[in-house]
Structures are given as C-alpha cells and as structure tokens.
Amino acid sequence: MTGKDGYFLAKRQLGESLAYRIEKYEAEAKRAEADGDVHKHIAAKSRVDELEKIRSYVRNVMLWDTDNDKN
C-alpha cells in the first residue's frame, strides 16, 4: 500500500464512521421523540446536525483532492 492508498483508505473510513454515528444519533432522536423526552430529542438532533456538517466538509475535501489527483 502506498501513502496515497492509505490516505484514501483513511478518508473512506472517516466517512463510514461519520455515517454510522449519524444513523446512531438519528435513531436515538426517534426513540427520545417516541418517549416524549424533548431534551434528549433536541440533543440528539443537534449532534446529527453537527455530524452532517462535518461529513459535508469531508466530502468537499475528498472531491477537491480527487480533482487535484486527476490533474
């Protein structure tokens, strides 16, 4: 494995980790909403929003890096 391969593997693993955590907190938010726990629901949705911002940033960096590698 070259350094470039390791770099792309690390970015893919980061993306997968973020997706897993987003799903986890979305499920937590649904459970809290069903239980009527407004505070837990808001906290979980807030975590989801923050993780989605991070995931969006990571995707943008990945696209930028991929475009630069093609040149």
TACORTA-V288247 format. One record per backbone hydrogen bond with DSSP energy under -1.0 kcal/mol. NH is the residue of the N-H (numbers start at 1). CO is the residue of the C=O. Records with the same first field share a line. If there is no record, write none. Layout:
NH->CO, CO
//
This chain:
6->2
7->3
8->4
9->5
10->6
11->7
12->8
13->9
14->10
15->11
16->12
17->13
18->14
19->15
20->16
21->17
22->18
23->19
24->20
25->21
26->22
27->23
28->24
29->25
30->26
31->27
32->28
33->29
34->30
35->31
37->32
38->36
41->37
42->38
43->39
44->40
45->41
46->42
47->43
48->44
49->45
50->46
51->47
52->48
53->49
54->50
55->51
56->52
57->53
58->54
59->55
60->56
61->57
62->58
63->59
64->60
65->61
66->62
67->63
68->64
69->65
70->66
//
